[in-house]
Amino acid sequence: MSGRFFTAPEYEEFSAALKAVETEEPVASAWRYQGGGPGLGSHWIRRLGRSLRDFVLRQGSSPRPKPNQIVVLSNGPTDPPPANLRPVMRELQRRNREVFFITSYKTRRFLKERLTRDHIDITRLLAGVPISERRRIKQRVAEIAPELKRVLGNRDGGCDRWLEAGLLAKAVAKQWAEGASAIIVDADFEAVRKGFLLGAAEAGVPSLMLQHGTWGPMMFPIHATITGCWGELSRRETNDYGLEPERSVALGSPRWDCLINQRNSLSQPEDRIRCGGDPKRPFVLLISNTHVCHRYPELYEPYFEGVARLLEATDVDVAIKQHPSEVGLTEYQKRIPERMLARLRTTPQELGLHRPLLACDVVYHVGSAASLEAMMLGVPTLFEKGREATPAKYAPPLYGGGDWCGPDDVVHRVCELAKPGVARASLLERQTAFLDLALVNRGRSAHAVADYLESMTATRVSAPEALLAR
């Protein structure tokens, strides 16, 4: 199988097979996110380089959080996860609550925003683990890894490395985080953040994770004390994945607060032209997530056919906004003739997502968190219904968020929704009602999260006993 993640049946099968391992060491549950393919391997020169780097970083003491200081941990590979935390940091700064920021090489660029003076890189933090503890962790990895490899085969994602990193983070947090009032993270999927939150819980420090994308089986179990969901709908979904109801709360999405003022903004004509849209023709924006197309062929194969139908319709302009994880148009090139692809434009990277959304008439996609952004900006949103596909229980169109379409009617629906009229007005009205269920605190989520963090620290919300017992 090609691709990054496991299939739904595989998640179910492997979860049952690895239940005992996860009970013994919860960090091992990161296989759902970090597995799916072989590890990258590690040349001896790289291993030597890491050892030398760690030796240098261990020299001198590492800065620690002040008593009752809130710690922010962000090491996400793309912009959306840290984009959830930065508005919260600004709000806390406005309240004279300076946070302690743990960065990585991926997120240290945000230090230039002067959100805090207190910070440390996660690499330096992990390098501070004593040699004796490192030996114990390596022994622990040697005990756990063989069972992961037996069950997952060559798709363990290099479990020796990510297990060690997660256990190092767990060991660090037990000591380093003690005294902090709370930890806030942008995800709890991979081993390092899981380990850090588990170690903080053992030190009695509660944690809050903010939802940044649609839920999937690779994201559970969650080890944060509390999960901040977009709204009631996504909160119900976490319960279906096994998260206890008392461990989730609807807080909204701080990274989308800015959209509340952009909905009534006039799109810039030059943005439409730069994206490939003619002002006189319907212009559809594809929100692309083809890096996961192998997991949902019943949805993506009809989607590619729908894209081909749109490109064939010479009276419709089509542009694509690629996901950060996508590289080129490989999946489209496999399925759509080159003569058609010549009409497909890619939105300029410097325009981001919101400007193309404002510039287009309709969105067409399989499924993405960006659909909520489109709805917030007042854009009619179409979801590919697939062939012989059972809609996900929380699919937005089931609750009024957008509408279904397929290859046979996508051109008609785009042309119908692109112009003012009953169809467009009706769908926009349903989308507005859906947002009340799907996304709370619109325009003030950062404020709501900051309020919740302060209430956590005031009451010292602690991790459930079941979490501490793992």
C-alpha positions in Angstrom: 0.0 0.0 0.0 1.2 3.5 -0.8 0.7 6.5 1.4 1.2 7.7 4.9 -1.6 6.3 7.1 -3.3 3.0 7.8 -6.8 2.1 6.5 -9.8 2.0 8.8 -9.9 -1.8 9.0 -6.1 -1.8 9.8 -6.6 0.7 12.6 -9.2 -1.5 14.1 -7.1 -4.7 13.7 -3.8 -3.2 15.0 -5.5 -1.4 17.9 -6.8 -4.7 19.2 -3.4 -6.4 18.7 -1.5 -3.6 20.5 -3.9 -2.9 23.3 -1.6 -4.6 25.9 1.4 -2.6 24.7 -0.4 0.7 24.9 -1.7 -0.1 28.3 1.8 -0.8 29.5 3.3 2.3 27.8 0.8 4.9 26.4 3.5 6.6 24.3 3.3 3.6 22.0 -0.2 4.6 20.9 1.6 7.1 18.6 1.9 4.3 16.0 -1.5 5.4 14.6 0.0 8.7 13.5 3.7 7.9 13.0 3.3 4.5 11.4 1.8 3.6 8.0 5.2 3.2 6.3 8.8 2.3 6.9 11.0 4.6 9.0 13.5 6.9 7.4 16.4 5.0 8.9 19.5 6.7 10.4 23.0 6.6 9.0 25.8 6.3 11.6 27.1 9.7 10.7 23.7 11.2 11.6 23.6 9.3 14.8 27.0 10.6 15.7 26.0 14.1 14.8 23.0 13.9 17.1 25.1 12.6 20.0 27.6 15.4 19.6 24.7 17.9 19.4 23.1 16.6 22.5 26.5 16.7 24.3 26.9 20.4 23.5 23.3 21.2 24.4 23.6 19.5 27.8 26.3 22.0 28.8 24.7 24.6 31.1 21.2 24.7 32.6 18.0 25.0 30.6 15.5 27.8 31.4 12.5 26.6 33.2 8.9 28.0 33.6 8.3 30.3 36.5 5.9 29.1 39.2 2.3 29.0 37.8 3.4 30.0 34.3 1.5 28.6 31.3 3.6 26.5 28.9 2.9 26.5 25.2 4.3 23.5 23.2 4.2 23.8 19.5 6.2 21.8 17.0 3.7 21.2 14.2 5.1 20.9 10.6 2.6 23.2 9.0 1.1 26.6 9.8 -2.5 25.7 11.0 -1.6 24.0 14.3 0.7 26.9 15.7 -1.8 29.4 14.1 -4.3 28.2 16.8 -1.8 28.9 19.7 -0.4 32.3 18.6 -3.7 34.3 19.0 -4.1 32.7 22.5 -0.5 33.8 23.4 -1.3 37.3 22.3 -4.5 37.3 24.4 -2.6 36.1 27.4 0.1 38.6 26.8 -2.6 41.3 26.8 -3.7 40.0 30.2 -0.1 40.3 31.5 0.2 36.5 31.5 3.5 35.8 29.7 3.8 32.2 28.6 6.8 29.9 28.3 7.1 28.8 24.7 8.6 25.4 23.7 9.5 25.6 20.0 11.2 23.4 17.4 13.1 24.2 14.2 9.6 24.3 12.6 8.1 26.9 14.9 11.0 28.9 16.3 10.3 31.4 13.5 7.4 32.7 15.5 9.7 34.0 18.2 10.2 37.1 16.0 6.5 38.0 16.8 7.7 38.7 20.4 4.9 36.8 22.0 7.1 36.0 25.0 10.7 36.3 26.3 10.7 32.9 27.9 11.4 30.1 25.5 13.4 26.9 24.8 13.8 24.6 21.8 12.5 21.1 22.3 15.8 19.7 21.0 17.7 21.4 23.9 15.1 20.3 26.4 15.3 16.6 25.4 19.1 16.8 25.3 19.1 17.5 29.0 18.0 14.0 29.9 20.8 12.5 32.0 22.9 9.6 30.5 21.6 7.1 33.1 18.0 7.9 32.2 18.8 7.6 28.5 20.1 4.1 29.1 16.9 3.2 30.9 14.8 4.6 28.1 16.8 2.7 25.4 16.2 -0.5 27.4 12.5 0.4 27.6 12.4 0.9 23.8 14.2 -2.5 23.3 11.4 -4.1 25.3 8.4 -2.4 23.5 9.6 -2.0 19.9 9.7 -5.7 18.9 5.9 -6.1 19.5 5.2 -3.0 17.4 7.3 -4.3 14.6 5.7 -7.8 14.8 2.2 -6.3 14.4 2.9 -3.5 12.0 5.6 -5.1 10.0 7.7 -2.7 8.0 5.1 0.0 8.5 6.1 0.9 12.1 7.4 4.3 11.0 10.8 3.7 12.6 9.3 3.0 16.1 12.8 2.8 17.7 13.3 6.5 17.1 9.9 7.9 17.8 9.4 5.7 20.9 12.8 7.0 22.3 11.8 10.6 21.5 8.4 10.2 23.2 9.9 8.6 26.3 12.6 11.3 26.5 9.8 13.9 26.4 8.0 12.1 29.2 11.1 11.9 31.4 11.8 15.6 30.8 8.2 16.8 31.5 8.1 15.0 34.9 10.8 17.3 36.3 10.9 20.3 34.0 7.2 21.1 33.9 6.7 20.8 37.7 5.5 24.2 38.9 3.9 25.3 35.7 0.2 26.0 35.9 -0.9 24.3 32.7 0.3 23.1 29.3 -1.4 24.1 26.0 -0.6 22.2 22.8 -1.7 22.3 19.2 -1.9 18.5 18.8 -1.5 15.3 20.7 -0.9 12.8 17.9 2.8 12.0 17.8 5.1 10.6 20.4 6.9 13.7 21.6 3.8 15.6 22.5 2.1 12.5 23.9 5.1 11.8 26.1 5.4 15.4 27.2 1.7 15.5 28.3 1.9 12.2 30.0 5.0 13.3 32.0 3.3 16.6 32.9 0.3 14.7 34.1 2.5 12.7 36.4 3.9 16.0 37.8 0.3 17.1 38.4 0.2 19.7 35.6 -3.0 19.8 33.5 -3.0 20.2 29.8 -5.3 21.6 27.1 -5.2 20.5 23.4 -6.8 22.6 20.7 -8.4 21.0 17.7 -6.9 22.2 14.5 -8.3 19.8 11.9 -11.0 17.2 11.3 -10.8 14.2 13.5 -9.5 10.8 12.4 -8.5 7.5 14.0 -4.8 8.4 13.8 -5.5 11.1 16.4 -6.7 8.9 19.2 -6.3 8.2 22.1 -5.8 11.7 23.3 -3.6 12.2 26.4 -4.3 15.9 27.1 -6.3 16.5 30.2 -8.9 18.5 28.2 -9.5 18.7 24.5 -10.8 22.0 23.2 -13.1 21.3 20.2 -14.4 23.6 17.5 -18.0 23.1 18.5 -20.6 20.7 19.8 -20.5 18.6 16.6 -16.8 17.8 16.8 -17.1 17.3 20.6 -19.7 14.5 20.0 -17.3 13.0 17.5 -14.5 12.8 20.1 -16.9 10.9 22.4 -17.5 8.4 19.6 -13.7 7.9 19.4 -13.7 7.0 23.1 -12.8 10.3 24.7 -14.7 10.7 28.0 -17.3 13.6 27.7 -15.9 15.4 30.8 -12.5 15.6 29.0 -13.8 17.8 26.1 -15.2 21.3 25.8 -16.3 23.4 22.8 -14.1 26.5 22.6 -13.9 27.3 18.9 -10.8 27.9 16.7 -8.6 30.8 17.5 -6.9 30.7 14.1 -10.2 31.5 12.4 -11.1 34.5 14.6 -9.9 36.8 11.9 -12.5 35.4 9.4 -15.4 37.1 11.3 -14.3 40.4 9.9 -13.4 39.1 6.4 -16.8 37.7 5.5 -18.1 41.0 4.3 -14.8 41.9 2.6 -14.9 42.6 -1.1 -12.7 40.2 -3.0 -10.0 41.8 -5.0 -10.5 41.4 -8.8 -6.8 40.9 -9.3 -6.8 37.9 -6.9 -9.4 36.2 -9.1 -7.4 36.8 -12.2 -4.2 35.6 -10.5 -5.9 32.4 -9.5 -7.1 31.8 -13.1 -10.7 33.0 -12.8 -12.4 35.1 -15.5 -14.8 37.7 -13.9 -17.4 36.7 -16.5 -17.4 32.9 -15.9 -18.2 30.7 -12.9 -15.0 30.1 -10.9 -14.6 27.0 -8.7 -11.9 26.4 -6.2 -10.7 22.9 -5.5 -9.6 22.3 -1.9 -7.1 19.5 -2.5 -6.2 16.7 0.0 -5.0 14.1 -2.5 -2.1 13.1 -0.2 -4.7 10.8 1.5 -6.6 9.7 -1.7 -5.4 6.1 -1.3 -7.4 5.8 1.9 -10.7 6.8 0.4 -10.8 5.6 -3.2 -14.6 5.5 -3.1 -14.5 9.3 -2.7 -11.4 10.4 -4.5 -11.9 8.5 -7.8 -15.3 10.2 -8.4 -13.7 13.5 -7.2 -11.0 13.2 -9.9 -13.7 12.4 -12.4 -15.6 15.5 -11.3 -12.5 17.6 -11.7 -12.1 16.3 -15.2 -15.8 17.2 -16.0 -15.1 20.7 -14.7 -12.0 21.1 -16.8 -13.9 19.8 -19.8 -16.6 22.5 -19.4 -15.0 25.4 -21.2 -17.5 27.9 -19.6 -16.1 27.2 -16.0 -12.7 28.2 -14.6 -11.0 25.9 -12.2 -8.2 26.5 -9.7 -6.7 24.3 -7.0 -5.5 25.2 -3.5 -3.1 22.5 -2.5 -2.7 21.0 1.0 0.7 21.7 2.6 1.5 18.0 2.5 0.9 17.7 -1.3 3.8 17.8 -3.7 2.9 18.8 -7.3 -0.2 17.5 -9.1 0.9 13.9 -9.2 -2.4 12.3 -8.3 -4.2 14.5 -10.9 -1.7 13.7 -13.6 -2.3 9.9 -13.0 -6.0 10.2 -13.8 -6.7 13.3 -16.0 -5.4 13.8 -19.5 -2.7 16.4 -20.0 -4.8 18.4 -22.4 -7.4 18.9 -19.7 -4.9 19.6 -16.9 -3.5 22.5 -19.0 -6.7 24.4 -17.8 -6.1 23.7 -14.1 -4.5 26.6 -12.3 -2.7 26.4 -8.9 -3.4 29.4 -6.6 -0.3 31.5 -5.9 1.2 30.4 -2.6 1.6 34.0 -1.4 -2.2 34.4 -1.5 -2.7 31.8 1.2 -6.2 30.2 1.5 -8.5 33.1 2.4 -7.9 35.3 -0.6 -8.6 32.6 -3.1 -11.7 31.6 -1.1 -13.0 35.2 -1.3 -12.1 35.3 -5.0 -14.0 32.1 -6.0 -17.7 31.5 -6.5 -17.9 27.9 -5.3 -15.7 25.3 -3.5 -15.6 21.7 -4.5 -13.7 19.0 -2.5 -13.9 15.7 -0.7 -13.5 16.9 2.8 -11.3 19.4 4.7 -11.2 21.7 7.7 -11.0 24.5 5.0 -14.6 23.8 4.2 -15.5 25.6 7.5 -13.4 28.5 6.5 -15.2 28.7 3.1 -18.5 28.7 4.9 -17.4 31.4 7.3 -16.5 33.5 4.3 -19.9 32.9 2.7 -18.8 30.6 -0.1 -21.2 27.8 -1.3 -19.4 24.5 -0.5 -19.8 21.2 -2.4 -18.7 17.8 -1.1 -18.0 14.9 -3.3 -20.6 12.3 -2.4 -18.6 9.3 -3.8 -19.8 6.0 -5.2 -21.3 3.5 -2.9 -19.9 5.5 0.0 -21.5 5.7 3.3 -21.3 9.3 4.6 -19.3 9.8 7.7 -21.5 10.2 10.7 -20.5 13.8 11.2 -20.1 14.8 7.5 -21.1 18.6 7.4 -23.8 18.2 4.6 -25.8 15.9 6.9 -26.2 18.9 9.2 -26.6 21.7 6.6 -22.9 22.4 6.1 -22.5 22.5 2.4 -24.1 20.1 -0.1 -23.4 16.8 -1.9 -22.6 16.4 -5.5 -20.9 14.0 -7.9 -19.3 13.9 -11.3 -22.6 13.8 -13.1 -24.0 17.0 -11.7 -20.9 19.0 -10.4 -20.8 21.3 -13.5 -24.5 22.0 -13.2 -24.2 22.7 -9.4 -21.2 24.9 -9.8 -22.9 27.0 -12.5 -26.2 27.1 -10.5 -24.5 28.2 -7.2 -22.1 30.7 -8.9 -24.8 33.2 -9.7 -27.2 35.0 -7.3 -30.5 33.1 -7.0 -32.6 30.9 -4.8 -30.2 27.9 -4.9 -27.2 30.0 -3.7 -29.2 31.9 -1.1 -30.7 28.7 0.3 -27.4 26.9 0.7 -25.7 29.9 2.3 -28.6 30.1 4.8 -28.1 26.4 5.7 -24.4 26.9 6.0 -24.8 29.8 8.4 -27.1 27.6 10.6 -24.6 24.7 10.5 -21.8 27.0 11.8 -23.7 27.6 15.0 -23.4 23.8 15.7 -20.0 23.3 14.3 -18.0 26.3 15.5 -18.6 28.3 18.7 -17.1 31.6 19.8 -16.6 32.8 16.3 -14.4 35.9 16.4 -13.5 35.5 20.0 -12.1 31.9 20.4 -8.7 33.1 21.6 -10.5 35.0 24.4 -12.6 31.9 25.3 -9.5 29.7 25.3 -7.6 32.2 27.5 -10.6 32.3 29.9 -10.6 28.5 30.0 -6.9 28.3 30.7 -7.2 30.7 33.5 -10.0 28.7 35.0 -7.9 25.6 34.7 -5.0 27.1 36.5 -7.3 28.7 39.2 -9.0 25.3 40.0 -5.9 23.3 39.1 -7.8 20.8 36.9 -5.9 17.6 37.2 -5.6 14.6 34.9 -8.2 11.9 35.4 -7.0 9.0 37.6 -7.4 6.6 34.6 -4.9 8.8 32.6 -2.4 8.9 35.4 -2.6 5.2 35.9 -1.5 4.4 32.3 
